[in-house]
């Protein structure tokens, strides 16, 4: 397993992108909060390519993690030369909530649709219609069924995401005891793949033979529901020693609950979180360590992949390569998957080095 677990800063290119997209993400967040229609848009910059348009459809709008991803996507779209960039999507992450937005983009003649699927199959027929109308489909963050898209931009190797979370929780509970998982939606492709690998690792690795997974609950990437699910876990499992939340909304909500409860310091929490959201909970010792990749890079690479598809430079076949701006060349792997980079572990020693 490959992941970053040192206390050095990332490379210069990654730092520049993180700085730029942090500003863009802040603007995107303000725009999203001001919108009641479930849409946001931004025009491309200089050097654009005719009427080439790209639209990002996240799982839901007004999600802090999503805002950072979209900030990177908008920065990448501008650098890649798209003439028009839009962000549209639902305010709630349900299985079918993205279909109407896909249909609208098909009618508008959008050239590239970048989507994080709430359900791998529910969006399928709409994406097929979009492709028949000439759109290129880039899945990112959460994959569709592969037959419905051209490429999938993945954060990291899925198994690595699972293994680092198991390793972190095992360290924090001393290698034994009951743990639970607080996930996003029950149909989220990425969450379910990580959970599957976590369960396999817990069952097969002798190092984890004394750890018991007692529950999996779903907060639907809603802050209030995630907070309530964390509360419910503690009531239902009084011997619980740790919670793994592989979702930025879930881990922040759970940390907020634990930080003011009798369980602070007694129940470990790890998973996938944003450094800026988790910093106070690391500082007050509610959370020891958690992991994530740079979300801005996910959107950034997705934009360049969309441009390469639209230009005919790649088809999504294994071995295809394309340039992703300052992040350099990327290669399409098996099943049309492009990997962005390894996860990073954040703790008290390095969390102040990151700003997203």
C-alpha positions as CSV (number, residue, x, y, z in Angstrom):
1,X,0.0,0.0,0.0
2,X,1.3,3.4,-0.9
3,X,0.3,6.5,0.9
4,X,1.9,9.7,2.3
5,X,2.6,9.5,6.0
6,X,5.4,11.9,6.6
7,X,5.5,15.5,7.9
8,X,6.9,17.1,4.8
9,X,5.0,19.4,2.4
10,X,3.7,18.3,-0.9
11,X,5.5,19.2,-4.2
12,X,5.5,22.7,-5.5
13,X,3.0,22.0,-8.2
14,X,0.5,20.5,-5.8
15,X,1.0,23.4,-3.4
16,X,0.3,26.0,-6.1
17,X,-2.9,24.1,-7.2
18,X,-4.1,23.8,-3.6
19,X,-3.5,27.6,-3.0
20,X,-5.3,28.6,-6.2
21,X,-8.2,26.2,-5.8
22,X,-8.7,27.1,-2.2
23,X,-9.6,30.6,-3.3
24,X,-11.8,29.3,-6.2
25,X,-13.5,26.9,-3.8
26,X,-14.4,29.7,-1.4
27,X,-16.0,31.6,-4.3
28,X,-17.8,28.5,-5.4
29,X,-19.1,27.9,-1.9
30,X,-20.5,31.4,-1.6
31,X,-22.1,31.1,-5.0
32,X,-23.6,27.8,-4.1
33,X,-25.0,29.1,-0.8
34,X,-26.6,32.0,-2.7
35,X,-28.4,29.7,-5.2
36,X,-31.8,28.2,-4.5
37,X,-32.1,26.6,-7.9
38,X,-29.3,24.0,-7.5
39,X,-27.1,25.5,-10.2
40,X,-23.9,27.5,-10.3
41,X,-21.8,28.6,-13.3
42,X,-18.6,30.3,-14.3
43,X,-17.2,31.3,-17.7
44,X,-13.9,30.1,-18.9
45,X,-10.8,32.2,-19.3
46,X,-8.6,33.3,-22.2
47,X,-7.6,30.9,-24.9
48,X,-10.9,29.1,-25.0
49,X,-11.8,26.6,-27.7
50,X,-14.9,27.8,-29.6
51,X,-18.1,26.6,-28.1
52,X,-16.5,23.8,-26.1
53,X,-18.5,23.5,-22.9
54,X,-18.1,21.5,-19.7
55,X,-20.6,20.9,-16.9
56,X,-19.8,19.4,-13.5
57,X,-22.6,17.5,-11.8
58,X,-21.5,16.6,-8.2
59,X,-23.4,14.3,-5.8
60,X,-24.9,17.4,-4.2
61,X,-24.2,21.1,-4.0
62,X,-23.2,23.0,-0.8
63,X,-21.0,20.2,0.5
64,X,-17.6,21.5,1.8
65,X,-15.7,18.6,0.2
66,X,-17.5,19.0,-3.1
67,X,-16.8,22.8,-3.1
68,X,-13.1,22.0,-3.0
69,X,-13.4,19.4,-5.8
70,X,-15.4,21.8,-7.9
71,X,-12.9,24.7,-7.3
72,X,-10.2,22.5,-8.8
73,X,-12.5,21.5,-11.6
74,X,-13.3,25.1,-12.5
75,X,-9.6,26.0,-12.4
76,X,-8.7,23.1,-14.6
77,X,-11.5,23.9,-17.1
78,X,-10.2,27.4,-17.5
79,X,-6.6,26.3,-18.0
80,X,-7.7,23.6,-20.4
81,X,-9.5,26.1,-22.6
82,X,-13.2,25.4,-22.2
83,X,-15.3,28.3,-23.4
84,X,-18.0,27.7,-20.9
85,X,-18.0,26.0,-17.5
86,X,-21.1,25.2,-15.4
87,X,-21.8,23.5,-12.1
88,X,-25.3,22.1,-11.7
89,X,-26.7,19.5,-9.3
90,X,-29.1,18.5,-6.6
91,X,-29.1,19.8,-3.1
92,X,-29.7,16.3,-1.7
93,X,-27.7,13.2,-2.6
94,X,-30.4,10.7,-3.7
95,X,-30.1,8.0,-6.3
96,X,-32.2,9.7,-9.0
97,X,-31.6,13.3,-8.1
98,X,-29.0,13.9,-10.9
99,X,-31.1,12.6,-13.8
100,X,-32.9,15.8,-14.6
101,X,-29.6,17.8,-14.6
102,X,-28.1,15.3,-17.1
103,X,-31.1,15.6,-19.3
104,X,-30.9,19.4,-19.3
105,X,-27.2,19.3,-20.3
106,X,-28.1,16.9,-23.2
107,X,-30.7,19.3,-24.4
108,X,-28.2,22.2,-24.1
109,X,-25.7,20.3,-26.2
110,X,-23.0,20.3,-23.5
111,X,-19.8,18.7,-24.9
112,X,-18.4,17.3,-21.7
113,X,-20.3,16.1,-18.6
114,X,-18.3,15.4,-15.5
115,X,-20.4,13.5,-12.9
116,X,-19.9,12.1,-9.4
117,X,-22.7,9.4,-9.3
118,X,-25.0,9.0,-6.4
119,X,-26.0,5.7,-7.8
120,X,-23.9,3.8,-10.5
121,X,-27.0,2.7,-12.5
122,X,-29.7,5.2,-11.8
123,X,-27.9,7.8,-14.0
124,X,-27.2,5.3,-16.8
125,X,-30.1,5.9,-19.3
126,X,-29.7,9.6,-19.0
127,X,-25.9,9.4,-19.6
128,X,-26.5,7.1,-22.6
129,X,-28.7,9.7,-24.2
130,X,-26.1,12.3,-23.5
131,X,-23.4,10.2,-25.2
132,X,-25.7,9.5,-28.2
133,X,-26.1,13.3,-28.5
134,X,-22.3,13.7,-28.7
135,X,-21.3,14.4,-25.1
136,X,-18.1,12.9,-23.5
137,X,-18.7,11.5,-20.0
138,X,-16.1,11.8,-17.3
139,X,-17.0,10.2,-13.9
140,X,-15.1,11.5,-10.9
141,X,-15.1,10.8,-7.2
142,X,-17.9,8.3,-7.4
143,X,-18.1,6.1,-10.5
144,X,-21.0,5.2,-12.7
145,X,-21.4,1.8,-14.2
146,X,-18.3,1.8,-16.5
147,X,-20.5,1.3,-19.6
148,X,-22.0,4.7,-19.1
149,X,-18.8,6.8,-19.1
150,X,-15.6,7.3,-21.0
151,X,-13.2,7.5,-18.1
152,X,-13.3,7.6,-14.3
153,X,-11.1,9.9,-12.4
154,X,-10.4,8.2,-9.1
155,X,-8.9,9.8,-6.0
156,X,-6.6,6.9,-5.3
157,X,-6.5,3.1,-5.6
158,X,-9.7,2.1,-3.8
159,X,-8.1,-0.6,-1.7
160,X,-5.5,1.8,-0.4
161,X,-8.2,4.1,0.9
162,X,-9.8,1.2,2.8
163,X,-6.5,-0.2,4.2
164,X,-5.3,3.1,5.6
165,X,-8.5,3.7,7.4
166,X,-8.4,0.2,8.9
167,X,-4.8,0.7,9.9
168,X,-5.6,4.1,11.6
169,X,-8.5,2.8,13.6
170,X,-6.6,-0.3,14.7
171,X,-3.7,1.9,16.0
172,X,-6.1,4.2,17.8
173,X,-8.0,1.4,19.6
174,X,-5.0,-0.7,20.5
175,X,-5.8,-3.5,18.0
176,X,-9.0,-4.8,19.7
177,X,-12.6,-3.9,20.4
178,X,-15.9,-3.0,18.6
179,X,-15.9,-0.5,15.8
180,X,-18.6,0.9,13.5
181,X,-18.7,2.6,10.1
182,X,-20.6,5.8,9.5
183,X,-20.9,6.2,5.7
184,X,-22.6,8.6,3.3
185,X,-25.4,7.2,1.2
186,X,-26.2,3.5,1.0
187,X,-25.7,3.5,-2.8
188,X,-22.5,5.6,-3.1
189,X,-20.2,3.6,-5.3
190,X,-16.9,4.8,-3.8
191,X,-18.1,4.4,-0.2
192,X,-19.3,0.9,-0.8
193,X,-16.1,-0.2,-2.5
194,X,-14.0,1.1,0.4
195,X,-16.3,-0.6,3.0
196,X,-16.1,-3.9,1.1
197,X,-12.3,-3.7,1.2
198,X,-12.4,-2.7,4.9
199,X,-14.5,-5.7,5.7
200,X,-12.3,-8.1,3.8
201,X,-9.2,-6.7,5.5
202,X,-10.7,-7.1,9.0
203,X,-11.8,-10.6,8.2
204,X,-8.5,-11.8,6.6
205,X,-5.7,-10.0,8.3
206,X,-4.6,-11.7,11.6
207,X,-3.5,-8.4,12.9
208,X,-7.1,-7.4,13.2
209,X,-8.6,-10.6,14.6
210,X,-9.6,-8.9,17.8
211,X,-11.5,-6.1,16.1
212,X,-15.3,-6.5,15.5
213,X,-17.3,-4.4,13.1
214,X,-20.7,-4.2,14.8
215,X,-22.6,-1.7,12.6
216,X,-22.7,0.2,9.3
217,X,-24.9,3.3,9.3
218,X,-25.6,6.0,6.8
219,X,-25.7,9.8,7.3
220,X,-26.5,10.5,3.6
221,X,-23.8,13.2,3.6
222,X,-26.1,15.4,5.7
223,X,-24.6,17.0,8.7
224,X,-27.6,16.7,11.0
225,X,-28.4,13.1,10.1
226,X,-24.7,12.1,10.4
227,X,-24.6,13.8,13.9
228,X,-27.7,11.8,14.9
229,X,-26.3,8.6,13.5
230,X,-23.1,9.1,15.6
231,X,-25.3,9.7,18.7
232,X,-27.3,6.6,17.9
233,X,-24.2,4.4,17.6
234,X,-23.1,5.3,21.1
235,X,-26.5,4.5,22.5
236,X,-26.8,1.2,20.7
237,X,-23.3,0.0,21.3
238,X,-22.1,1.1,24.8
239,X,-18.8,-0.9,24.3
240,X,-17.9,0.9,21.0
241,X,-14.2,1.8,20.9
242,X,-14.0,3.4,17.5
243,X,-15.8,4.9,14.5
244,X,-14.6,5.0,10.9
245,X,-16.3,7.6,8.7
246,X,-15.1,7.5,5.1
247,X,-17.0,10.7,4.3
248,X,-15.9,14.3,5.0
249,X,-19.4,15.3,6.1
250,X,-19.8,12.3,8.4
251,X,-16.4,12.5,10.1
252,X,-16.8,16.3,10.8
253,X,-20.3,15.7,12.2
254,X,-19.2,12.8,14.3
255,X,-16.2,14.7,15.6
256,X,-18.5,17.6,16.6
257,X,-20.7,15.2,18.6
258,X,-17.8,13.4,20.3
259,X,-16.0,16.7,21.2
260,X,-18.7,17.7,23.6
261,X,-19.7,14.3,24.8
262,X,-18.6,12.0,27.6
263,X,-17.1,9.8,24.9
264,X,-14.3,12.3,24.0
265,X,-11.0,10.6,24.4
266,X,-12.7,7.2,25.0
267,X,-14.1,6.5,21.5
268,X,-11.6,6.9,18.6
269,X,-12.6,8.5,15.3
270,X,-10.9,8.3,11.9
271,X,-11.8,8.3,8.3
272,X,-11.7,10.8,5.4
273,X,-11.8,14.5,6.3
274,X,-10.9,18.0,5.2
275,X,-7.9,19.4,7.1
276,X,-9.6,22.8,7.6
277,X,-12.7,21.2,9.0
278,X,-10.9,18.7,11.2
279,X,-8.2,21.0,12.5
280,X,-10.0,22.0,15.7
281,X,-10.9,18.4,16.5
282,X,-7.2,17.4,16.1
283,X,-6.1,20.3,18.2
284,X,-8.5,19.5,21.1
285,X,-7.6,15.8,20.8
286,X,-11.0,14.5,19.8
287,X,-9.3,13.0,16.7
288,X,-5.8,11.7,16.5
289,X,-5.4,11.1,12.8
290,X,-7.4,10.8,9.6
291,X,-6.7,10.7,5.9
292,X,-7.6,12.2,2.5
293,X,-6.2,13.1,-0.9
294,X,-6.1,16.7,-2.3
295,X,-9.8,17.0,-3.5
296,X,-8.9,20.0,-5.8
297,X,-6.7,17.8,-7.8
298,X,-9.6,15.4,-8.5
299,X,-11.6,18.1,-10.2
300,X,-8.6,19.5,-11.9
301,X,-7.6,16.3,-13.6
302,X,-11.2,15.6,-14.5
303,X,-11.4,18.8,-16.5
304,X,-8.3,18.0,-18.5
305,X,-9.5,14.5,-19.2
306,X,-12.7,15.9,-20.5
307,X,-10.8,18.2,-22.8
308,X,-8.6,15.4,-24.1
309,X,-11.8,13.3,-24.8
310,X,-13.5,16.2,-26.6
311,X,-10.4,16.9,-28.7
312,X,-10.1,13.2,-29.7
313,X,-6.6,12.9,-28.0
314,X,-7.9,10.0,-26.0
315,X,-10.8,7.6,-26.2
316,X,-10.6,6.2,-22.6
317,X,-8.7,3.1,-23.7
318,X,-6.1,1.6,-21.4
319,X,-2.7,3.1,-22.1
320,X,-4.1,6.5,-23.3
321,X,-2.2,9.4,-21.9
322,X,-3.1,13.1,-21.6
323,X,-1.5,16.2,-20.0
324,X,-3.2,17.5,-16.9
325,X,-1.8,21.0,-16.6
326,X,0.7,21.5,-13.8
327,X,0.0,18.0,-12.5
328,X,1.6,16.5,-15.6
329,X,0.9,13.5,-17.7
330,X,-1.8,11.0,-16.6
331,X,-2.4,7.6,-18.0
332,X,-5.7,5.7,-18.4
333,X,-5.5,2.4,-16.7
334,X,-7.7,-0.7,-16.8
335,X,-11.4,-0.1,-17.1
336,X,-10.9,3.5,-18.0
337,X,-9.7,4.5,-14.6
338,X,-7.2,7.4,-14.0
339,X,-5.6,7.6,-10.6
340,X,-4.9,11.1,-9.2
341,X,-2.6,10.3,-6.2
342,X,-2.1,8.5,-2.9
343,X,-3.9,9.4,0.3
344,X,-2.2,11.6,3.0
345,X,-2.5,11.0,6.7
346,X,-3.1,14.2,8.7
347,X,-2.3,14.5,12.4
348,X,-1.3,17.2,14.9
349,X,2.3,17.3,13.5
350,X,1.4,18.2,9.9
351,X,-2.2,19.4,9.7
352,X,-1.2,23.1,9.8
353,X,0.7,22.6,6.6
354,X,-2.5,22.1,4.6
355,X,-5.1,24.6,3.6
356,X,-8.2,23.0,2.0
